[in-house]
Amino acid sequence: MNYVNFGNTGTKVSRLCLGTMGFGSSKWRQWVLDEPASTPVIQAAVERGINFIDLADFYSMGVSEEVVGRALRGVPRHQLVLASKCFYSMSKDVNDQGLSRKHILDAVDASLKRIGTDYLDLFVIHAFDPFTPMEETMRALDDVIRAGKVRYIGASTQYAWQFVKMNYIARLNGWTPFVSMQCQLNAAYREEEREMISYCQHEGIAVTPFSPLARGLLSGNLDSLRNKTDAFTGDQYGDETSLNIARAVAGVAQGRGVKSSQIALAWVNSRPGVTSTLIGVETIAQLDENIAALDIKLTPEELAEIDRWYTPCDVINDYNANRIARVPR
């Protein structure tokens, strides 16, 4: 496993980050692994050198944090870089959501308890909250750091101008700025490269892309349970352009004698500015395939074959649901 600095910080993280949305309870999503199946995969990831684990309170409505926390009990805490997130509604309570000071403070404490740790290395706002002043959010995030409950803060899934302004507010007031951005990036969705990732490169901010397989489209297994039951796949990647890209990825994979998922992951790992790519795996075999993809270096010809099918599209986030379908080249 290779390790890199987490943006401008001195903390080092593995080039792959274990995403945990797929661990927890199948009652939440059909394709989520229950604890008996989750535990060996989580432990195998750590044994293979993955030290960066990405959690969120919303995954399986808190059960995921509990399952992952129990799986990691025997690992010395200093060897792990644990991240969690808040934003999405955790109950019917009107204040149990968003990025208010009240919810951030409550969410951090709840995540620490579920995971079974005294602190989080990284706390991420899961989305942008248009109903809470940015100053309130950034002050609350600074306070959880000063309280010793969080080491660094990051953000996810928002427009570049929102991310830039929140960081500006933090610096203006002497508060802690974001050190990372978790955004969607894959061969079928590259819109974040226009402004978000460019800004992060300029500022030395870590980029931790999620969904390198385009919600499973680029996995080479369109008949998987997740592809059949996860609405995100069809909503975000149900156009002909995305399917053309999936076919191109599969063609490159066939030429190399490897899995489509490995080519898709290698594509993301090769992008400028990428620090650590989030992976979601169901088996130890898939985990090993993902790790092996770190050694795949795509040729200019292979990249051209994949990239030539791409056409621009709407930015994917929580506030842009009615996306206009792309027209293929």
C-alpha positions in Angstrom: 0.0 0.0 0.0 1.2 3.5 -0.8 0.7 6.4 1.5 0.5 10.2 0.8 0.1 13.3 2.8 -3.5 14.3 3.3 -3.5 17.6 1.4 -1.4 20.2 3.2 -1.5 18.3 6.5 1.2 16.1 7.9 -1.1 13.1 8.3 -0.5 10.3 5.8 -3.4 8.2 4.4 -3.5 5.2 2.1 -4.1 5.8 -1.6 -7.3 3.9 -1.2 -9.9 4.8 1.4 -12.4 2.2 2.6 -15.9 3.5 2.1 -18.4 2.0 4.5 -21.8 2.8 3.0 -22.1 -0.9 2.1 -21.6 -2.1 5.7 -24.3 -2.1 8.3 -27.8 -3.3 7.8 -29.6 -4.7 4.7 -32.8 -3.4 6.3 -31.6 0.1 5.2 -30.6 -0.9 1.6 -30.9 -4.3 0.0 -27.3 -4.3 -1.1 -25.8 -3.4 2.3 -23.9 -6.2 4.0 -25.0 -7.1 7.5 -22.4 -7.4 10.3 -21.3 -11.0 9.8 -20.4 -10.4 6.2 -19.0 -6.8 6.8 -16.5 -7.6 9.6 -14.1 -9.8 7.7 -13.9 -7.4 4.8 -13.3 -4.4 7.0 -10.6 -6.3 8.9 -8.9 -7.5 5.7 -8.7 -3.9 4.4 -6.8 -2.8 7.5 -4.6 -5.9 7.3 -3.7 -5.0 3.7 -2.6 -1.5 4.8 -5.7 0.7 4.3 -5.6 3.1 7.2 -8.2 5.6 5.9 -11.8 4.6 6.8 -14.7 6.8 5.6 -17.9 6.6 7.7 -21.1 8.6 8.0 -23.9 8.7 10.6 -26.5 8.4 7.8 -25.2 5.0 6.6 -27.7 2.4 7.8 -28.9 5.2 10.1 -26.0 4.8 12.5 -25.7 1.0 12.4 -22.8 1.2 9.9 -20.7 3.2 12.4 -21.5 0.7 15.1 -20.5 -2.3 12.9 -17.3 -0.7 11.6 -16.4 0.4 15.1 -16.7 -3.1 16.5 -14.7 -4.6 13.6 -11.9 -2.2 14.3 -11.8 -2.7 18.1 -8.5 -4.6 18.1 -6.6 -2.1 15.9 -4.5 0.5 17.8 -6.3 3.8 17.4 -3.2 5.7 16.2 -2.9 3.4 13.2 -6.3 4.5 11.8 -7.5 7.7 10.1 -11.2 7.7 10.9 -13.6 10.0 9.1 -17.3 10.5 9.6 -20.0 12.9 8.3 -23.2 14.6 9.2 -26.0 16.5 7.4 -28.8 14.1 6.4 -31.8 13.6 8.6 -31.3 10.9 11.4 -34.8 11.0 12.7 -38.1 12.8 12.4 -36.9 15.5 14.8 -36.7 18.8 13.0 -33.3 19.6 14.4 -31.7 16.1 13.8 -30.4 17.2 10.4 -28.5 19.9 8.6 -25.4 21.9 9.6 -26.7 24.0 12.5 -24.4 24.4 15.5 -26.9 22.3 17.5 -26.9 19.4 15.1 -23.1 19.4 14.4 -22.3 19.2 18.2 -24.9 16.5 18.7 -23.8 14.5 15.6 -20.1 14.5 16.6 -20.9 13.1 20.0 -23.3 10.5 18.6 -20.8 9.3 16.0 -18.0 9.0 18.6 -20.3 6.9 20.8 -21.4 4.6 18.0 -17.8 4.1 16.7 -16.4 3.7 20.2 -13.6 6.3 19.9 -12.6 9.5 21.7 -11.9 11.5 18.5 -12.3 11.6 14.8 -9.4 12.3 12.6 -11.7 13.9 10.0 -15.2 15.3 10.3 -17.0 16.0 7.0 -20.1 18.0 6.2 -22.0 15.6 4.0 -23.6 18.3 1.9 -24.3 22.0 1.8 -27.0 23.4 4.1 -28.7 26.4 2.5 -30.8 27.0 5.6 -27.9 27.6 8.1 -25.6 30.6 7.9 -22.1 29.5 6.8 -20.6 31.4 9.8 -22.6 29.3 12.2 -21.4 26.0 10.6 -17.8 27.0 10.4 -17.7 28.3 14.0 -19.3 25.0 15.2 -16.7 23.0 13.3 -13.9 25.0 14.7 -15.3 24.5 18.2 -15.3 20.6 17.9 -11.7 20.8 16.8 -10.8 23.0 19.8 -12.6 20.6 22.1 -10.3 17.8 20.9 -13.1 15.7 19.4 -12.0 16.3 15.8 -8.5 16.7 14.2 -9.4 18.0 10.8 -12.6 19.0 8.9 -13.7 18.4 5.3 -16.6 18.9 3.0 -18.5 16.9 0.4 -20.9 17.3 -2.5 -21.5 21.0 -3.1 -20.8 23.7 -5.6 -17.3 25.0 -5.8 -18.4 28.6 -4.9 -20.0 27.3 -1.7 -16.8 25.4 -0.7 -14.6 28.5 -1.5 -16.8 30.9 0.5 -17.0 28.6 3.5 -13.2 28.4 3.6 -12.9 32.1 3.1 -15.2 32.7 6.1 -13.1 30.4 8.3 -9.9 32.1 7.4 -11.4 35.6 7.8 -12.4 34.7 11.4 -9.3 32.8 12.4 -11.3 29.5 12.4 -10.2 26.1 11.1 -10.6 25.8 7.3 -11.4 22.6 5.4 -8.5 20.4 4.4 -10.4 18.0 2.2 -13.1 17.7 -0.4 -15.0 14.5 -1.1 -16.6 14.7 -4.5 -18.0 12.3 -7.1 -15.5 11.6 -9.9 -15.3 8.8 -12.4 -14.8 8.3 -16.2 -18.6 8.9 -16.7 -18.7 12.1 -14.5 -15.9 14.6 -14.6 -17.7 18.0 -14.0 -15.8 18.5 -10.6 -12.6 18.8 -12.6 -13.7 22.2 -14.0 -13.6 24.2 -10.8 -13.8 22.1 -7.6 -10.7 20.0 -8.1 -8.8 22.9 -9.7 -9.4 25.0 -6.6 -8.3 22.1 -4.4 -5.1 21.7 -6.3 -4.3 25.4 -6.0 -5.0 25.5 -2.3 -3.3 22.1 -1.4 -6.7 20.6 -0.3 -7.0 16.8 -0.4 -9.4 15.4 -2.9 -11.1 12.1 -1.9 -13.3 11.0 -4.8 -16.2 8.7 -4.2 -18.1 6.5 -6.7 -15.1 5.6 -8.9 -17.3 3.0 -10.6 -20.2 5.4 -11.3 -22.5 3.8 -8.8 -21.6 0.4 -10.2 -22.1 1.2 -13.9 -18.4 0.8 -14.6 -18.0 -2.4 -12.6 -18.7 -4.6 -15.6 -21.5 -6.3 -13.7 -24.8 -4.6 -14.6 -26.7 -7.4 -13.1 -25.4 -6.9 -9.6 -28.0 -6.4 -6.8 -26.8 -2.8 -6.3 -27.1 -1.9 -10.0 -30.6 -3.4 -10.0 -31.9 -1.8 -6.8 -29.9 1.5 -6.3 -31.9 4.3 -7.8 -28.7 6.5 -8.0 -27.3 4.4 -10.8 -30.3 5.0 -13.1 -30.9 8.6 -12.1 -27.3 9.7 -12.5 -25.9 7.3 -15.2 -28.9 6.1 -17.1 -28.0 8.0 -20.4 -26.4 6.7 -23.5 -23.2 8.6 -23.0 -22.6 6.8 -19.7 -23.2 3.5 -21.3 -20.8 4.3 -24.1 -18.1 5.1 -21.5 -18.9 1.8 -19.7 -18.4 -0.1 -23.0 -15.1 1.7 -23.6 -13.9 0.8 -20.1 -14.9 -2.8 -20.6 -13.0 -2.8 -23.9 -9.8 -1.5 -22.3 -10.2 -4.1 -19.5 -10.6 -6.9 -22.0 -7.5 -5.8 -23.8 -5.5 -6.0 -20.6 -7.1 -9.1 -19.2 -8.3 -7.4 -16.0 -11.7 -6.4 -14.6 -13.6 -3.3 -15.8 -13.7 -2.1 -12.2 -9.9 -2.1 -12.0 -9.7 0.0 -15.2 -12.3 2.4 -13.8 -10.5 2.7 -10.5 -7.1 3.2 -12.3 -8.6 6.0 -14.3 -9.6 7.9 -11.1 -6.3 7.2 -9.4 -4.5 8.8 -12.3 -6.4 12.1 -12.3 -4.5 15.2 -11.2 -5.2 16.3 -7.6 -6.6 13.0 -6.4 -5.3 12.1 -2.9 -7.2 8.9 -1.9 -10.0 7.2 -3.7 -13.0 5.8 -1.8 -13.8 2.2 -2.6 -16.8 0.1 -1.8 -16.3 -3.6 -1.7 -18.5 -6.6 -0.8 -15.8 -9.3 -0.7 -12.1 -9.7 0.1 -11.6 -10.8 -3.5 -13.0 -7.4 -4.7 -10.8 -5.7 -2.1 -7.7 -7.3 -3.5 -8.7 -6.4 -7.1 -9.0 -2.8 -6.0 -5.6 -2.8 -4.4 -4.1 -4.4 -7.5 -5.5 -1.6 -9.6 -3.0 0.8 -7.9 -0.4 -0.8 -10.1 -2.3 -0.2 -13.3 -1.0 2.7 -15.3 -3.2 3.5 -18.3 -1.5 4.4 -21.6 -2.4 7.6 -23.5 -4.1 5.5 -26.0 -6.3 3.7 -23.4 -7.2 7.1 -21.8 -8.1 8.5 -25.2 -10.4 5.6 -25.9 -12.2 6.1 -22.6 -12.3 9.9 -22.6 -13.4 10.3 -26.2 -17.0 9.4 -25.3 -17.4 12.0 -22.6 -19.8 14.9 -22.9 -20.5 17.6 -20.3 -23.5 17.2 -18.0 -25.1 18.9 -15.0 -23.3 18.9 -11.7 -24.5 16.1 -9.5 -25.6 17.3 -6.0 -28.6 17.3 -3.7 -29.9 20.5 -5.2 -29.8 19.6 -8.9 -32.2 16.7 -9.1 -33.7 17.5 -12.5 -30.7 16.9 -14.6 -30.9 17.3 -18.4 -30.0 14.1 -20.2 -26.7 14.2 -22.1 -26.6 13.8 -25.9 -23.9 11.3 -26.9 -21.1 12.3 -29.3 
